[in-house]
Amino acid sequence: MSRSSTQWSSEEKPADPTSLLLAAGERLIAEAARRFPIAGDRHDRAYWMDAMIEEAPVGLFFKDRDGRFLIANKATARHVGCGRDDLTGLTDFDIFPREVAQVLRDCEQQIIRTGEPALDMEECYRDVAGRRKWVLTSKLPMRNDQGEIVGIVGIARDITDRKRQEALHRGQAEILQMIARGEALSEVFPALIFLIEDQVADVTGSILLIDHDRQCVRHASAPNLHPDYTRAIDGAPIGPAVGSCGTAAYRGEQVLVADIAEDPLWADYRHLVRPYGFRACWSSPIRSSQGQVLGTFALYSRTPGLPTPACHKLLGVATHIAGIAIERKEAEDRIQFMAHHDALTGLPNRGMLDERIATAIEIADDENRSVALAFLDLDNFKLVNDSLGHKAGDTLLKTVAARMADGLRPGDVLVRLGGDEFVLIVSAPRRNAKGVAARLEAVRQTIAAPVTLEGRTVQVSCSMGVALYPEHGRTPTELLANADLAMYRAKEIGRDALHFFSNDMAISAHEKLRQQEELRRAIACDEFVLHYQPQVDLRTGSVFAVEALIRWKHPERGLLPPGEFIPFAEESGLIGQIGDWTLRAACRQNKAWQDAGLPRLVVSVNVSARQFQEIDWVERVRSALSDSGLDARYLELELTESLIMADVQQAVALMYRLEALGVHLAIDDFGTGYSSLSALKRFPVGRLKIDRSFVQDLPGDADDAAIARAVISLAHTLQLRVIAEGVETREQLEFLREAGCNEIQGFYIGRPVEAAAIEARLNEMEPEGRWPEAGRDRSGSHLTLQPGDLA
Ligand SMILES: Nc1nc2c(ncn2[C@@H]2O[C@@H]3COP(=O)(O)O[C@H]4[C@@H](O)[C@H](n5cnc6c(=O)[nH]c(N)nc65)O[C@@H]4COP(=O)(O)O[C@H]3[C@H]2O)c(=O)[nH]1
């Protein structure tokens, strides 16, 4: 009995237990006398008192001042559990270990010294069988007639069951908290087993889990079973006669083996358990909330027999908690997997990439090897997606991913970055780029094998960029960026290729970054300006429109033509902002000209493919018009053939929405793309622009002449107007006029000039709208402009 486990009740002091006991005794005697009239000599107070004390369910005892039991009833002997019914004459030193007895003695001596009772102490000790016992004890001083303390009277109640229940509830709560905190099963399971073992004497717990293939059980936790035994049963099959656990997992029901030595279920396994002395094994299946068997919880006992009802109940508690823990872990694993893997292909995703590269680098350092990082992108994946649908696109990605994964060697990693981009990390001997190239070429070949999608056989190639560790980069970020650059180079040189990174790529990448910064600054500092080039109606000679052409007033390099920055702006995505600026500036300028009373013209604005793909593009046009106050019919948008053909369906839909705003649409650079006639019919465009490349060699080049005539005739068949750009000579103009071309634009009429210059010319325009000098030949019948007349 330890002092430290003694808890003194605090505020409320119960009525003196001794007087309560005596009063109860009096009542018992009176009641007994009333019910059983007994002969006078036995109807004696002392006899009934003895009987009552002896049979009372609580421990009652009286000790002298030296701590010697003078009276101790049966219950006291049971609590103490020393195997003797009569404790008379013994002291605690005869019963308990010395240190326990000393604590008890100290407490009693204090009562004798002070005369103060010690009430409701919770005392914990182990009985002679080693079982833990809890008793609630009160001890009071016993006085003689003179009021002198002659000993101690004690009352003790066994509260072991209550304490066990409390410990069980506390333990359960703690384990559930561990589960909620996401602690590993290797922590949760032993805690659960200890909790159950603490509740039942002479049992040893074990948890086995069903393997992934559901064919066998795997050792999960058994902190008090011998490791040799757990090793021996690890991987035991699930079957109709595989000890208690394999059978419980097989049947999906509890298997209680009372005697391992006799039970046929243990025929093949009893030799394994014999050395450890276990005789009984009670196993319960652990189930998921859906009822699936996840494993078993078993209790081994060295005593043959079946579990007590309390132990049975505990098995239920244990399997329930184990089930929660396993399910929670599985859910967490699933979440982890989903967070780090791509749902479509099951491959690790971008989130895992840096870590995987870093690991590959570490291993390469240890083994003095190299790492090849291949960035790959399927060629024309978008085409498959657009033409055969997203389902086919998904199937293609899954097929390609599976083919690549099949070819992986131990230590290789394949990651899907998203879309049709993958990264392959492979280990390679140092300075063996050839070997790496051969391996990666083989991967490219597997990707290129035919795939059947929606009943059609498709072959996709891929572009691959490779960076090697350590020569092309020492960190995951560097390697990735360089492999990416190399991949872009592979695309640039015609796709379906493998390209290794080289340092000149990095230089151009840095250059690009610098240019991007410069362009950003240009947008912020408003360094752009629009020049306008007139467009003339060949029949009337009047200027009816101007094309807005952007220039960059570069602080150091002077006025830059669009060819020097528009392609880069497209590539970097900055074209969106630049295009908005152009659109707004052109609308504003045209409105300003109109407000100044100048002849009403259409302003024609170039639209880039990236701009056109922006989801709110139509809205942006609407807001440019409404903010400037320009009527939509004075705005024309020039779309290129290739822009439209990239996604015809979407382009046509957008064109109709733009047409609904009231703006004009034209196809720029006509003849350079691949517009099919049938598609052209569906476009709500007003005119076609013959590309400058077909005009420059007119009229001498027979092919160009034929093309120009064909375009003009085609346009007229479709009831479209045709404008030829790049007209520089009178011969070109004459040819086009003869061929029936409606309008022209070119240096012959006028170069692109600043708004003020256009304004001046417009002011000079003749009442019928003719451009000064233009359309007025010296004989007055047709155009006789000289090159540069207007520039
Ligand atoms: N040799 C010769 N050239 C002539 C003649 N007449 C016009 N040009 C040039 O031809 C280009 C016509 O514009 P484009 O085909 O739309 O081709 C434009 C257009 O595609 C693009 N661009 C210009 N401004 C913008 C803009 O604001 N946004 C977008 N997205 N692209 C623009 O840049 C291209 C080049 O523009 P610029 O350098 O201004 O070049 C202009 C113009 O100066 C001629 O008689 N002879």
The ligand as a MOL file (V3000), in Angstrom:
LIG
                    3D

  0  0  0     0  0            999 V3000
M  V30 BEGIN CTAB
M  V30 COUNTS 46 52 0 0 0
M  V30 BEGIN ATOM
M  V30 1 N 7.6010 46.3830 -97.0470 0
M  V30 2 C 6.4000 46.9630 -96.9290 0
M  V30 3 N 5.7840 46.8990 -95.7210 0
M  V30 4 C 4.5550 47.4920 -95.6400 0
M  V30 5 C 3.9450 48.1520 -96.7010 0
M  V30 6 N 2.7540 48.6170 -96.2870 0
M  V30 7 C 2.6390 48.2370 -94.9810 0
M  V30 8 N 3.7190 47.5650 -94.5880 0
M  V30 9 C 3.9890 46.9410 -93.2970 0
M  V30 10 O 3.2430 45.7660 -93.2560 0
M  V30 11 C 2.7720 45.5580 -91.9580 0
M  V30 12 C 1.3080 45.4510 -92.0370 0
M  V30 13 O 0.8020 44.9750 -90.8940 0
M  V30 14 P 0.4350 43.4610 -90.6510 0
M  V30 15 O 0.5220 42.6410 -91.8650 0
M  V30 16 O -0.8380 43.4600 -89.8920 0
M  V30 17 O 1.6320 42.9840 -89.7220 0
M  V30 18 C 1.8340 43.5820 -88.4780 0
M  V30 19 C 1.0820 42.9430 -87.4150 0
M  V30 20 O 0.9810 41.5530 -87.6440 0
M  V30 21 C 1.9330 43.1760 -86.2280 0
M  V30 22 N 1.3980 44.2730 -85.4300 0
M  V30 23 C 1.5290 45.5950 -85.6040 0
M  V30 24 N 0.8620 46.2490 -84.6420 0
M  V30 25 C 0.2850 45.3350 -83.8530 0
M  V30 26 C -0.5550 45.3810 -82.6990 0
M  V30 27 O -0.9210 46.4670 -82.1950 0
M  V30 28 N -0.9550 44.1990 -82.1980 0
M  V30 29 C -0.5860 43.0010 -82.7460 0
M  V30 30 N -1.0160 41.9020 -82.1970 0
M  V30 31 N 0.1850 42.9220 -83.8100 0
M  V30 32 C 0.6140 44.0750 -84.3770 0
M  V30 33 O 3.2210 43.4920 -86.6380 0
M  V30 34 C 3.2690 43.3380 -88.0430 0
M  V30 35 C 4.2620 44.2570 -88.6210 0
M  V30 36 O 3.8990 45.5650 -88.4400 0
M  V30 37 P 4.7230 46.7010 -89.1070 0
M  V30 38 O 6.1620 46.4740 -88.8640 0
M  V30 39 O 4.1300 47.9740 -88.6370 0
M  V30 40 O 4.4590 46.4890 -90.5820 0
M  V30 41 C 3.2320 46.7810 -91.1560 0
M  V30 42 C 3.4630 47.8060 -92.1870 0
M  V30 43 O 4.3960 48.7970 -91.8450 0
M  V30 44 C 4.6400 48.2090 -97.9370 0
M  V30 45 O 4.2090 48.7690 -98.9250 0
M  V30 46 N 5.8650 47.5920 -98.0090 0
M  V30 END ATOM
M  V30 BEGIN BOND
M  V30 1 1 1 2
M  V30 2 2 2 3
M  V30 3 1 2 46
M  V30 4 1 3 4
M  V30 5 2 4 5
M  V30 6 1 4 8
M  V30 7 1 5 6
M  V30 8 1 5 44
M  V30 9 2 6 7
M  V30 10 1 7 8
M  V30 11 1 8 9
M  V30 12 1 9 10
M  V30 13 1 9 42
M  V30 14 1 10 11
M  V30 15 1 11 12
M  V30 16 1 11 41
M  V30 17 1 12 13
M  V30 18 1 13 14
M  V30 19 2 14 15
M  V30 20 1 14 16
M  V30 21 1 14 17
M  V30 22 1 17 18
M  V30 23 1 18 19
M  V30 24 1 18 34
M  V30 25 1 19 20
M  V30 26 1 19 21
M  V30 27 1 21 22
M  V30 28 1 21 33
M  V30 29 1 22 23
M  V30 30 1 22 32
M  V30 31 2 23 24
M  V30 32 1 24 25
M  V30 33 1 25 26
M  V30 34 2 25 32
M  V30 35 2 26 27
M  V30 36 1 26 28
M  V30 37 1 28 29
M  V30 38 1 29 30
M  V30 39 2 29 31
M  V30 40 1 31 32
M  V30 41 1 33 34
M  V30 42 1 34 35
M  V30 43 1 35 36
M  V30 44 1 36 37
M  V30 45 2 37 38
M  V30 46 1 37 39
M  V30 47 1 37 40
M  V30 48 1 40 41
M  V30 49 1 41 42
M  V30 50 1 42 43
M  V30 51 2 44 45
M  V30 52 1 44 46
M  V30 END BOND
M  V30 END CTAB
M  END
